[in-house]
């Protein structure tokens, strides 16, 4: 049943009990609760027991195959809960600490409403307030199921970098919480520096969670048939996307590099693409997480970046490069060092592409919008030498003029050559070592 409008969501009691050391029984079972406010749902995993808050009937939830041993957070279960066009959040570690109270050691901040960290907090939480100083800021809000929730963001400062800035900011943030009262945080395990800072500041792991924004109306279930998120526009290439190593038809003869001729194009369903970009989940996050429905052909990756073939290329061998963590603004969301590393990575991938295709010109651009395809990613496209001038530049890049067919696949000779060229350019190494917070 849905939670009462006059009372807290029942999931809150699970969080509060866990913070006090009282966990659900480790029986492998799944407890199904009603949905959260504001159209959100979630799956929470404790040791040996899962709790799912959703508007779906309990029988439908159990038909997806979740269990209390981690299965409640499997990609198939989360997609089934969210629906074909729903948004599946990252799987985060659920952490808790106790407030220290006393005199607040962080002043309240204004003017941060445009910051991505604050915008994300406002999307998921209510009563969001920001506090901080020269080290960075924290958001304090009413979060999942009504729990008190904290998130943090450090400023780019060479003076404080690598000196325990994150943990000191978090310790000061605990003074904003009354003494002894619990505060919670959701931290991606992949963001190891942030996770280490939270643990060093006294936060304790309780479990893991994923927040969902479902879209199921009139759409086929993730368990059943139908065309799902991709729609008719993506149907013809889906077989190759189920497995990155699947087969596709061979390329036309006469192209020793494996590149497809510029004339082999098909129309693109731009309306379907726009709907996915504006309403669907982040395709890069899903790809990095290993969701086969969002599989792309990986060419190279290191601990911070990934390079892969564009699923809808307008030029042969068109490549996308993205950060492995979710970043949106091309300039403001990366500090100078991270931005420099990203551009250096883009340059090496572009040089690898040139090693294979020897294009007349290499195009680099970053697109996206806050309204759709918000994730930061760079396009790398090589212009073949034989293209007439009137079909170069914007004409060559615009999907309105069609996309190359068939879609790229790991078995493409071109993909193999690009992968080898990337390996040669990067020397088979991780490009950038980890740095402690």
Buried (B, 14 or more C-beta within 10 A) or exposed (E): EEBEEEEEBBBBEBBBBBBEEEBBEEEEBBBBBBBBEEEBBBBBBBBBBBBBBBBBEEEBBBEBBBBBEBBBBBBBBBBBBBBBBBBBBBBBBBBBBBBBBEEEBBEEBEEBEEBBBBBBBBEBBEEBBBBBEEBBBBBBBBBBBBBBBBBBBBBEEEEBBEEBBBBBBBBBBBBBBEEEEBBBBBBBEBBBEBBBBBBBBBBBBBBBBBBBBBBBEEBBBBEEEEBBBBBEBBEEBBEBBEEBEBEBEEBEEEBEBBBBBBEBBBEBBEEBBEBBBEBBBBBBBBBBBEBBBBBBBBBBBBEBBBBBBBBBBBBBBBBBBBBBBBBBBBEEBBBEEBBEBBBEBBBBBBBBBBBBBEBEBBBBEBEBEEEBBBBBBBBBBBBBEEBEEEEBEEBBBEBEBBBBBBBBBBBBBBBBBBBBBBBEBBEEEEBBEEEEB
